[in-house]
């Protein structure tokens, strides 16, 4: 996986295991807070992180559990009135572009609910911008949230 160079940022590897979702969430909240990300933006990123990791572990195939998960959080302060944080989730699972995935229409009743696709809807509803790259066998999913600067 390529090295990241932007500052301010934080990065950490996690074992590709369900038991690591909680620690990854704790790391995101601690690192994000130390980078000055407001709580509301961190909460949105945390929803996205949990859904993204669940998708990788559920649907990523054998490669998803063979290589560590790499998480990176970076902050960008714009000149005018906004700031943003981008969480990058890197995994060795099957190639999958969540930005191109078309989920099924939302069910009209509980009887119509089918499993799958709701995590992507939650991520899209929580993020301001999404990006995806597949480089050297690695999915790199960027999740960006924005907030107004004080």
C-alpha positions, 0 to 999 in steps of 0.5 A, a space after each residue: 500500500 502506498 505511503 500517505 504524505 499529507 498533514 495533519 493526519 493519522 494512520 493505523 493498521 488493524 487486523 481484518 477481523 470483526 473484533 477490530 471494528 470497535 477499536 478502529 472506531 475508538 482510534 478514529 474518534 481519538 485521532 479525529 479529536 486530536 486533529 480538531 475534527 468536530 464531534 458531529 463530523 466525527 460521528 458521521 465518519 464513524 457511521 461510515 467507518 463501521 459500514 465500510 469495515 462491515 462490508 469489507 469483512 462480509 463481502 471482500 473475500 479471502 483477500 480481505 482477511 489476509 491483509 491488514 486494514 489500513 485507516 488514515 484520517 486527514 484534515 484540510 482547512 480551506 481558506 474560506 469558510 469550510 474544513 473537511 476530513 477524509 477517512 481512507 479505508 484500504 483493504 486487500 479484498 475483492 475489487 469493489 467500487 462503492 461509488 459505482 454501486 447502485 443499491 436497490 430502491 428502499 423498501 416500502 414496508 418491513 415485509 419488503 426488506 431484503 438484506 444488503 445495500 443499506 450500508 452504502 446508503 448510510 455511507 452516502 447519506 453521511 458523507 459529503 464526498 466519496 472517492 475510490 481507487 484500486 491500486 496494486 490489489 488494494 481497494 482505497 475508499 475515501 470518505 469525506 465530511 465537511 463542516 463550517 469553520 468557526 
